[in-house]
Amino acid sequence: MVSKGNITELSDRLERKGLIQRVPDPNDGRAQRVFLTQAGRDLVERMEPAHQGWLDEIMAAQSTTTLEKLHQTLGSFKADLPTMNQRHRGRRSATSHEEE
């Protein structure tokens, strides 16, 4: 699991390098929105071919059966997302009301 401290540290480093920009969320004073800067977008664009090559290599090393199982499992995850999102929203809503 990634901790809040890890995210903050990583965000600080990326911001110092000019790769992201943090902006206060206008709807939630506790939150910040994070955006890639042009330099961040340029870096992602340069990295994408190498990343895609790495993924292609991993997938090519798998059997057809393994890839079919992966496809099926990811399909199950995708199908469950709407239900999980509803549950998560319900918990957040209940927690928000408790804090008021």
C-alpha positions as CSV (number, residue, x, y, z in Angstrom):
1,M,0.0,0.0,0.0
2,V,1.2,3.5,-0.7
3,S,1.1,5.8,2.2
4,K,0.1,9.5,2.2
5,G,3.7,10.3,3.1
6,N,5.0,8.4,0.1
7,I,2.7,10.3,-2.2
8,T,3.6,13.6,-0.7
9,E,7.4,12.9,-1.0
10,L,7.0,11.7,-4.6
11,S,4.9,14.7,-5.5
12,D,7.4,17.1,-3.9
13,R,10.2,15.5,-6.0
14,L,8.2,15.7,-9.2
15,E,7.2,19.3,-8.5
16,R,10.9,20.3,-7.8
17,K,11.8,18.7,-11.2
18,G,9.1,20.8,-12.9
19,L,7.1,17.7,-14.0
20,I,3.9,18.4,-12.0
21,Q,2.0,21.4,-10.7
22,R,-0.2,21.2,-7.6
23,V,-3.3,23.5,-7.5
24,P,-5.7,23.8,-4.5
25,D,-9.0,22.1,-5.1
26,P,-11.7,24.8,-5.3
27,N,-14.3,22.5,-3.8
28,D,-12.2,20.9,-1.0
29,G,-9.8,23.0,1.0
30,R,-8.0,19.9,2.2
31,A,-7.3,18.6,-1.3
32,Q,-4.9,19.5,-4.1
33,R,-5.3,18.7,-7.8
34,V,-2.1,17.5,-9.5
35,F,-1.5,18.2,-13.2
36,L,1.4,17.3,-15.5
37,T,3.3,20.3,-16.7
38,Q,4.4,20.5,-20.4
39,A,7.8,19.0,-19.3
40,G,5.9,16.2,-17.6
41,R,3.8,15.5,-20.7
42,D,7.0,15.5,-22.8
43,L,8.7,13.0,-20.5
44,V,5.7,10.7,-20.6
45,E,5.7,10.9,-24.4
46,R,9.4,10.0,-24.5
47,M,9.0,7.1,-22.1
48,E,5.9,5.6,-23.7
49,P,7.7,3.6,-26.5
50,A,10.1,2.0,-24.0
51,H,7.3,1.2,-21.7
52,Q,5.2,-0.3,-24.5
53,G,8.1,-2.4,-25.6
54,W,8.5,-3.7,-22.1
55,L,4.8,-4.6,-21.9
56,D,5.0,-6.3,-25.3
57,E,7.9,-8.4,-24.2
58,I,6.1,-9.5,-21.0
59,M,3.0,-10.4,-22.9
60,A,4.9,-12.3,-25.6
61,A,6.5,-14.5,-23.0
62,Q,3.0,-15.7,-21.7
63,S,1.1,-18.6,-22.9
64,T,-2.3,-18.2,-24.6
65,T,-3.9,-19.9,-21.6
66,T,-2.3,-17.4,-19.2
67,L,-3.4,-14.4,-21.4
68,E,-6.9,-15.7,-21.6
69,K,-7.1,-16.1,-17.8
70,L,-5.7,-12.6,-17.4
71,H,-8.3,-11.2,-19.8
72,Q,-11.1,-13.0,-17.9
73,T,-9.8,-11.8,-14.5
74,L,-9.5,-8.2,-15.7
75,G,-13.0,-8.4,-17.2
76,S,-14.3,-9.5,-13.8
77,F,-12.5,-6.6,-12.1
78,K,-14.0,-4.2,-14.6
79,A,-17.5,-5.6,-14.2
80,D,-17.2,-5.1,-10.4
81,L,-16.0,-1.5,-10.5
82,P,-19.4,0.2,-10.7
83,T,-20.6,-1.7,-7.6
84,M,-17.4,-1.0,-5.7
85,N,-17.6,2.7,-6.6
86,Q,-21.1,2.9,-5.3
87,R,-20.0,1.2,-2.0
88,H,-17.1,3.6,-1.7
89,R,-19.2,6.6,-2.3
90,G,-21.7,5.5,0.3
91,R,-18.9,5.1,2.9
92,R,-17.4,8.5,2.1
93,S,-20.9,10.1,2.3
94,A,-21.5,8.4,5.7
95,T,-18.1,9.4,7.0
96,S,-18.6,13.0,5.8
97,H,-21.9,13.3,7.7
98,E,-20.3,11.8,10.8
99,E,-17.6,14.5,10.8
100,E,-20.1,17.4,10.5
